[in-house]
Amino acid sequence: MSDGEAENGEAANARDLFAWLSREVHELVSHVPRVHSPSPIGFLRDHVSSNRPAVITGAFDDWPAMERWNLDYLADAMGDAKVSVNVTPDGRGDALLSTDGWTVSGLGDDEMKPGEVFVQPEEREMTLREFATMLATPTEDPDANAHASRRPAVPYVSRQCGSLLEEFPSLVDDCADEIPFASQALGKRPDAVNLWIGDERSHTTFHRDHYENVYCVVRGVKVFHLLPPCDGRVLGYVDAPAARFEQKLVAGENRFALALERPRRTVAWASATPASLHARARQTNPRDAVVPIVVEVKAGEALYLPAMWYHHVEQRRDESGQPAVAVNYWYDMSFDDRYAYARFAQEAHARFGGENPSECDGL
């Protein structure tokens, strides 16, 4: 029984148990606190064990990266080494996309063009100096009415699965290969350490990861829209065939197209955006409205994002015009009863829905 029972009511009397669960969780985790230099035991007790995000200060003030990292320095440090850059026409990698107006390759002889795909970015290899030049492309398309396939390419250093150590080894001494208090608290080293460099054109759609995430911002600002695991029901998951952006020269013009994966693969992905969730909340009983917790993480700050929390991420440059640069540390989660409870809530909603199941897609 929560302290807010007068508002939330007894679970036994709730018309929609899923909405009741969401209210209970948001009451317990209504904001993201800022904490300074937590001890390992404090971090484990107050955040990991209680499944609560936090913005952490003082975690990496001693990194040389805090003074050194800008695009010129990074490009010089990497020299002629090639790195992976994700490229899209709209800044959205790993997202649902309507195929209206798009050329789609990879269709079988008897296949119709799907109405929607789960699209992944095109991966290109280039030097970091080439990336910096590409990033300097004007952020506004000269022809604002042009179809997305004809818009300028948006580059984003966002390859995961350990990109910092694999592709940027010359930068490791400027930061770290682990976060000491997190490694001590969790009893393990990170599974992957990733480097992110991008501007306001790139953002990441709602998803969740099975990792405890410590996300350290070195330059710029990252804006996270967070939802706890119980709120996946509002994200409007859609099953769509997987595809990838590819850019080709057509009639002397670089254009993006979509290439379906072969063999064909279907991905369930969230269709909701922060804007659509806020719009829906305005049409919902205020008690049942589900809106994300918005957190700004500035240079020198780290976000602890618990495993399985849904997040949508935006970013912006700093005052000097440098792009957002961050290093994140993925620690494998413990697959304990928290994981089982989240899976149960997901499956229960998919089977039984809530008071208005037609408006809340399952996961």
Secondary structure by P-SEA (a helix, b strand, c coil): ccccccccccccccccaaaaaaaaaaaaccbbbbbccccaaaaaacccccccccccccccccccccccccaaaaaaaaccbbbbbbbbcccccbbbbbcccccccccccccccccccccccbbbbbcaaaaaaaaaccccccccccccccccbbbbcccccccccccccccccccccccaaaaaaacccccbbbbbbbcccccccccccccccccccccbbbbbbccccccccccbbbbbbbbbbbbbbcccbbbbbbbbcccbbbbbbbcccaaaaaaaaaacccccbbbbbbbbbcccbbbbccccccbbbbbbbccccccccbbbbbccccccaaaaaaaaaaaaaaccccccccccccc
